[in-house]
Amino acid sequence: MTVVYFDSPMSDDERRARLFAGDLFVYSPTAHSQELCAFARELAVEAFAPYPPPTAQHHMDHQSYVDVLARLKPAFINHPRCKELLRGIFEDLGADPEQTYFDVPRLRTMTSDYLNAGLTLQFQPHRDTWFSAPFAQLNWWMPVYSVVESNVMGFHPRYFAEGLRNSSGDYNYARWLATGRATAAQNVEMETREQPEAQEEVQREPEIRVITPPGGILLFCGAQLHTTVPNTSGRTRFSIDFRTVNRRDVEQGHGARNVDSHCTGTTLGDFLRSTDLEQLPPELIAAYDTVPA
């Protein structure tokens, strides 16, 4: 049974154990998460001017919209202020910054009945662990503007302990970096990049959808099966997500159980220590860096 905790006072060690067991944690906006979302809104407003970002899709042709995203998203990802604010968020929620390593925060845009490819791709049911993520990975997600039940994520808790036939065995992270990620902006009208997907019908119910105010934080394990809900709200959903691992978990092999992931490679080389932006030791990354059979 999946339990959803709201503003839990649980320690980070206890929380990670519960996340690895399939539970979800939701937190009210913190000072640093609100500041991060405000910064994202500032960049988005400037990028989409004169149109409000959530409704700009109704005033722009597809290529012009994607061209804006191709400039906006890297500007957010690579800005040093974002990395500084992540450390504040970890401290707000009791995570040890010395042990916490993060992948860069990403600004996501899910348009409403408008685009669904490349920089606006709406993911079908998947686990991040199908994409070479370590089983110790935790996902952090927060909306930048207000969200409703028709433009968030759906979780399918029955599958946390139940495997699905999927194509993750064809995925290698190093190959994706070489051929997939860099071409996102070229996929405007149709998604042509091959990515892991379920190969059998997913029973969507029961489904959990979490609504938080802007800057509210949803925390879940990378092994959770989740879906981008088809956005029928009429507004583009802007959100921020990033991933973390605790170094002790990586060293000791802690994490969720693997029920169906067959990918190779590892994303661990992308993670940076929140205190000084140092990577994990090369030998530790190499221990997870499997190669295709």
PyMOL commands that set and color helices and strands:
alter all, ss='L'
color gray80, all
select helices_A, chain A and resi 12-20+31-48+53-58+62-77+80-92+118-120+128-131+157-159+168-170+173-179+181-186+247-252+268-270+282-288
alter helices_A, ss='H'
color red, helices_A
select strands_A, chain A and resi 4-6+24-27+100-102+106-110+138-143+153-155+208-209+217-221+226-228+237-246+272-273
alter strands_A, ss='S'
color yellow, strands_A
deselect
rebuild
show_as cartoon
